[in-house]
Amino acid sequence: MNRQKAARYRELAAALREDVQSGVYGEGGRLPSEEALAASHGVSRGTVRQALALLRAEGVVTSRRGTRRVVLEQPRVQSFAELSSFTRWARSLGEEPGGSVLDLHWRAADAIEADRLRLAPGTRVLWVLRLRTLGGEPVMVERTVYPEPVGALVAAMPADTVSVTELLEARGVVLADADHTVDLALADADDARLLDCAPAAPLLRERRRTSDPTGLPVEWSEDRYRAGTVAFTVHNSLATTALARTRSEG
């Protein structure tokens, strides 16, 4: 297979994937026949078959012998910005996000913070404690550490800034990559007070390191969500894996 043909079937798969995810065919709907797809996209039926095979491997469509491909249920794939920014995620759900800085001070990075931010132990960093809300309801306590250049920008922001991410971007700090770890943590005294839960109550914890386009860490954050407020889901297939944060239905 030459490069041009390989690129063509991937281009077709991308176009069909976008149609599926935007609801063109509806959940459980059937795609057009191979002949119709070939004609409408100006490609051979062989190219159509390769594109459909890729979508089948990804879990986008399925098929049974003698029937056309059927669209499977598609979880909403969240953008990088929505997963990295609480504010953008909340707005994407039609929720009203809120945030307030409860504590902010400069201190020496501990061993874990220095490792995550790729700094020498004891390097000066900005530590920020924020309470995040959805529709006025407290849902998350955010503890974030910033290296000094970024921390200086954060320290100058108003205490009631809703989106630190958006203000950093406005000042030229580009967030391009993030690692997420999701697990369980027990509420400490501050968590219990701020989230109105019992001490040692189980909380959903997300730890996140975000980097700029050069790979330089911009922030290291530990976010603790009150139980029953949000959920993280993973959709994976042979070709792709997508992480999504959603409002809990519990």
N, C-alpha and C positions, 0 to 999 in steps of 0.2 A: 504493500500500500504506500503510495507516495504521500508527501507531506500535504499537498493540496487537497487530496481526497480525505485524509485524516482530519484536516482542519474543517472540511465541509460538513462531515457528519457530526462533529462536535458543535459546530455553529448551529446546525439544525436542532440538535439535542438541547442546546441552550435556549433557542427560541421556543421550542415546545415546553420546556421546563417553566419558562416565564409565563406562558399561556396557562399552564396548569395551576401554577401558584397564584395567578391573578384571578382564577375562577372562570376562565373562558369556557371550560368543559364541565365544570361543576364536579363536586365530589361524587365518585361512582359513575361519572359519565364516560362515554366511549369516545376515543379519538377517531378522527376520520380514517378511512382505509389507507393502506400503504399507497395505493394508486392515486388517491386524492391528495395525500400529503406530497407525493413526488411531483404531481402537477402544480400544486399551489406554491411549492418552494423551488421549482425548477431544478430538481435533482433526480437521480436515478432511484429506483426502488431499492437497490442495494444500499445506497446511502441512507435511505429511510430506515431500513432494517437495522443498520448499525447504530443509528441514533436511538431507535426504540430499544435496542438491546442495552445500551448504556443507561437509558432511563429506567429500564426494568431492574438493572443491577443496583441502581440508586434507590429503588423502592418508590419511585415516582408513579410508575404504572405497573400493572400486572396483565397477564393474558392467559386465556385458556385456549386449547386447541379448537380451531374453527370459529373463534370469536375475535373481535377487534380488541385492542388494548383498553383496559379499564383504568380510570384514574383512581389512585388510592387516596386516602385521607392525608392531607398535607399539613403538618404543623407549621405555624407561621415562623419563618426564619427571621430572627432578629438581626439587625445590622450591628456592626462593631460599635457604632456610636451609642446604640440603645443598651448594649450590654456593658459598656464602659461608663455610661452616665446614668445615674439614678433618675435625674430629671428628664432626660430624653425618653427613657424607658417608660416612666410614668405618663408622660404626655402622649406617647404612642398608644396607651391604653385608654386615653381620655380621662385620666386621673389628674388631680391638682397636686403637684409636688410642693413640698416645703422643706426648709432647712434652716437651722440656726447653729452658730458656733457657740459651744459651751465652754471650751477651753482651747487655748492656743499658746504655745510657748516654744522657744528654742531650747534644745538640749543635745547632749551627745548621743549618737546612734548606738543602740545596743548591738549585740553580736548578730542577731537575726536581721535587724533592719540594715545594718552595714552590708551583710551578705546579699540581701535582696536588692539593695540599691547600688551594689558594687562600689561601696565606699570603704575607706580604711576605718577600722574600729575607732569609735570615739569622735568621728567627724560630726560637725554641727549640722543638725537637721531641724526642720520645723515639724512639730507634732500637733495635730488638730483633732479635737473631739467634736463631732457634730451629731445632732439629732435630726433624723429625716422623717417626714410625715407624708401621708397620702390622704388628701381630703381633710387635713387637720388632725388625722389620727396618727399617733407615733407608731412607726413600724420598724425602724432600724436605727442602730447606733453605729456611727462610722468613725473609725480611728485611722487616720491617714498620716503617713510620714512623707515629707518632701525633701529632696536634696536642696542645698542652700539657694541656688539660683532660682529654682521654681518656688521654693518656700518664700522667698522675698516677695514674689508676686502675690502669692496667696495671703500673706500677712497683711498686705495693703488693701485687701478687698473688704467691703462692708460685712459685718458679722451676719447679716440676714441674706447674704448672697444665696440664691436658690441653686444655681449651677456653677460650681467652680470650674468644671470642664469647659463650659462655653466661654467664660472669662479668660481662662488660660489660652484657649484657641485665639481669642481676640487679641491677645498679646504675643502671638506668634509661637506658642508652644503647641506642637502638633502631636497628638496621641495616635500612634500607628499600630501598636501591637500590645496584647495583654495575655497574661496567664491567669487562669481562674482555678481555684481549689475550693470545693464546696464540701463541708462536713458539719459535724455537730459540736456545739460548745455549750457550756453551762453558764447561766447568767451570773455575773459578778454583782457587787453592790450597786455600781453605777448603772449597769444594764437593768437591774430590777427596778430601780427608782425611775429611770427614764422611760422604760417600756411598760411600766405598771405590771410587772410580772413577779413571781416569787423568786427569791434567791435560789440559785442552782437550777432554775427552770431550763429545760432544753431550748436552745436557740439555733436557728439555721445560720451557719457562718460561711461567708464567702471571703476568701483571701485573694487579693488581686495585685499583680505587679504590672504596671503599664509603662511602655517604653515609647520613645520617639522613633522617627524613621531610621535613625542611625543605630538603634538598638540600645540607646542610653536610657536607663530607668528614669521615669519622671515621678512616679509615686509608688508607694507600697501601702496597701490599705487592708484593714480587717473590718468587714461589715457584719453586724449581728442583727438578724431579723427576728422579730417576735414570732413565736410559733403560730402557724395558721394564716400568715399574712401573704407570703409569697412561696413559690415553688420553682425549682429549676428542673428542666427536662432536657434530655439528650436524645436526638434522633440520629441514628447512624446507619450506614449502609456500606457497601463495598467501595463506593466512590467518595463519600462525603460524611462528615459528622457535624451536626449543628447543635449548639447549646442555646437554650432559651430560658429566660426568666419570666414567670407569669404570676398573676395574682392567684393566690391559693383559693381553691373552691371549698376548702374545709371550714 
